[in-house]
Amino acid sequence: MRHQLSASSALTYSILIIILMGSIWLLKKTTPPDVISTDSTTSTELADYFLKQFKTVETHLDNEQQYQFSGTHLIHFPHSAHSKISDIRVQMSGKNQNQLNIWADNGQLTDNGQRLDLQKNIRLVSYDPNPQKTVTITSQSLTIYPQQEYAHTDSPVHIQSENFSIQATGMTSWWNTQKLQLHSHVKTTYTRTTP
């Protein structure tokens, strides 16, 4: 026995199918792109929220801006209490330092925002009104602690200024005291400026 759909039933089913397909398309359109790498700990965990084109500002107790943190995508995982971030930019302007800008392709924010692990194409630029004191540091891995104004890596680093170039393996930097410690395999090239 064969059932035939009436015109109104066929129209209702067609509308339901269109709504279902539109919902699937909309869900795919609002899901963040796969630009943020996932590891085995997050592949089974569901995110509770994500942000696009975000910016946050952290201040000192005296309301002076300490750092500004922004990126193109942030996905937060509540169970493991961390966030995956892409296209990161951190601007620091501590009391005892010149402005410091940090860029990276990807990162992970943990420890209640106290620790930021950066990966791929990391660039730190410490700006100074005197161009000879502006320094650029590049690496492929870096852990920063913005509130402590501290950074560390065991990866190779390249440090460039107007008068010198340094290559090393591993670095620790304390921005509040402007101290930089290079760990090993340090090679320095100095260029003397002519008066």
CORPEKA-V233254 format. One record per helix or strand. SS is the DSSP state (helix for helix, strand for strand). FROM is the first residue (numbers start at 1). LEN is the number of residues. Records with the same first field share a line. If there is no record, write none. Layout:
SS=FROM-LEN ; FROM-LEN
This chain:
helix=7-24 ; 40-4 ; 111-3 ; 131-3 ; 146-3
strand=49-11 ; 65-13 ; 82-11 ; 100-11 ; 115-12 ; 135-11 ; 150-11 ; 164-11 ; 179-12
